[in-house]
Amino acid sequence: TQAVQPFTLIYQADYKNLEPQSVILPLGESKEATVTFMNSGNVEWKRDEIWLRVGDLGEKIKFKETSVLPNQLANFPVMIKAPDKIGVNQVQFTILRLDNDQPKEIASVGKFIMVKGGSKAQVASHNLPVAVRNTWRPIPIKVKIKNTSQEIPWLSRKTVLKVYDGEG
């Protein structure tokens, strides 16, 4: 008689896509994206058992689908936050599962994102009045602002001053 071979459960994943393909973020901002992995193992993925982790954040991101059979795609909606370092940064996307109540890595991929420095300014001088009478006459105002950004020169055609009232 022939011995029965035990069936081995294989949890495996292959990275497929990051949409949008190239991520360029201003410093401190975030962007919605979708990370796609293929279930290349022989076990059906259930939403409560498999999750994605972005970087070192502890958040468990579940895939959009109800379940993912072998050779099917899992789409994870993520919010990518720009790291604090200007330039090219690597963000790690890791697929995890529970194994004896402990997280166990299935697959991981690093993708590069570009972080642009933000423009910074400081008001150098102004002639804004402390109070203004409620009339419909224009009031000439001069505001001088200084570029305090280390990495971004200002161009006159791209520099804008936005003025808001006290309510935003």
C-alpha positions in Angstrom: 0.0 0.0 0.0 1.1 3.5 -0.7 1.5 6.1 2.1 -0.8 9.1 2.0 1.1 12.3 1.6 -0.1 15.0 4.0 -1.5 18.1 2.3 0.6 21.2 3.1 -1.1 24.6 3.4 1.0 27.1 1.6 0.4 30.8 2.2 2.2 32.7 -0.5 1.8 36.1 -2.3 3.3 37.8 -5.3 3.3 41.6 -5.6 1.5 42.8 -8.8 0.9 46.5 -8.8 0.7 49.9 -7.0 -1.8 52.3 -8.5 -0.9 55.0 -9.2 2.4 53.6 -10.4 4.5 56.6 -9.4 3.8 58.4 -6.2 5.0 62.0 -5.7 3.9 63.7 -2.5 4.5 67.1 -1.0 6.1 66.9 2.5 3.4 66.1 5.1 0.7 65.1 2.6 -1.1 61.8 1.9 -2.5 60.1 -1.2 -4.9 57.3 -1.8 -3.5 54.2 -3.6 -4.3 50.6 -4.2 -1.7 47.8 -3.7 -2.4 44.5 -5.5 -1.0 41.1 -4.5 -1.8 37.7 -6.1 -2.6 34.8 -3.9 0.0 32.4 -5.2 -0.4 29.8 -2.5 -3.0 27.0 -2.2 -5.1 28.5 0.6 -8.1 30.7 0.3 -7.6 34.1 1.9 -10.3 35.3 4.2 -10.7 39.1 5.0 -10.2 38.6 8.8 -7.1 36.4 8.4 -4.9 38.2 5.9 -4.0 41.9 6.0 -1.5 44.5 4.6 0.8 46.6 6.8 2.3 49.8 5.3 5.8 50.6 6.7 6.0 50.2 10.5 2.4 51.3 11.1 0.4 48.8 13.1 -2.8 49.4 11.1 -4.3 46.2 9.6 -5.5 47.1 6.1 -8.0 44.5 4.7 -8.4 43.7 1.0 -11.6 44.9 -0.8 -12.7 41.4 -1.9 -14.7 39.1 0.4 -12.2 36.3 -0.1 -9.3 35.6 -2.5 -8.9 32.1 -4.0 -5.5 30.8 -5.2 -4.3 32.7 -8.3 -6.7 35.5 -7.7 -5.8 39.2 -7.0 -6.3 41.0 -3.6 -6.6 44.8 -3.8 -5.7 46.7 -0.7 -6.8 50.4 -0.4 -4.1 52.3 1.3 -3.4 55.9 2.3 0.3 56.6 1.7 1.6 59.4 3.9 4.8 61.2 2.8 7.7 60.4 5.1 9.5 63.2 6.9 12.5 63.1 4.5 12.6 65.0 1.3 13.7 63.0 -1.8 13.3 59.3 -2.7 12.0 57.2 0.1 11.1 53.5 0.3 7.8 52.4 1.7 7.4 48.7 2.7 4.1 46.9 1.9 3.9 43.6 3.9 1.2 40.9 3.7 0.6 39.2 7.0 -1.6 36.4 8.5 -2.3 35.0 11.9 -0.4 31.9 12.8 -1.1 30.6 16.4 -2.3 34.1 17.3 0.9 35.7 16.1 1.4 37.8 12.9 3.4 35.9 10.3 4.8 37.5 7.2 3.7 36.1 3.9 5.4 38.5 1.5 6.9 42.0 1.5 7.8 44.5 -1.2 9.4 47.9 -1.0 8.3 50.7 -3.4 9.9 54.1 -3.9 8.0 57.3 -3.5 9.2 60.9 -4.1 8.7 63.5 -1.4 8.9 67.1 -2.5 9.8 69.8 -0.1 7.0 72.2 0.7 7.3 76.0 0.3 7.7 77.9 3.5 7.3 81.6 4.0 7.5 84.2 6.8 5.8 87.6 6.8 8.6 90.2 6.7 6.4 93.3 6.9 2.9 94.5 6.3 0.6 97.5 6.7 -2.6 95.6 7.6 -4.8 97.8 9.8 -5.8 96.6 13.2 -9.5 97.4 12.4 -11.3 98.2 9.2 -14.6 100.1 8.8 -17.3 98.0 7.1 -17.4 99.8 3.8 -17.1 98.7 0.2 -14.0 100.7 -0.6 -10.8 98.9 -1.4 -8.0 99.3 1.1 -4.5 99.2 -0.4 -2.4 96.7 1.6 1.3 95.7 1.2 2.6 92.4 2.5 6.2 91.4 2.1 6.9 87.7 2.5 10.3 86.0 2.7 11.0 82.6 1.2 12.3 80.4 4.1 12.3 77.2 2.1 15.8 75.6 1.9 15.2 73.7 -1.3 12.6 75.6 -3.4 13.3 78.9 -5.1 10.2 81.0 -5.7 9.3 82.1 -9.2 7.1 85.1 -9.5 4.7 83.4 -11.9 4.1 80.5 -9.5 4.0 82.3 -6.1 0.5 83.0 -4.7 -0.6 84.6 -1.5 -4.0 83.4 -0.3 -5.9 85.5 2.3 -8.7 84.0 4.4 -11.1 85.5 6.8 -11.2 84.4 10.4 -13.6 81.5 9.5 -11.2 79.9 7.0 
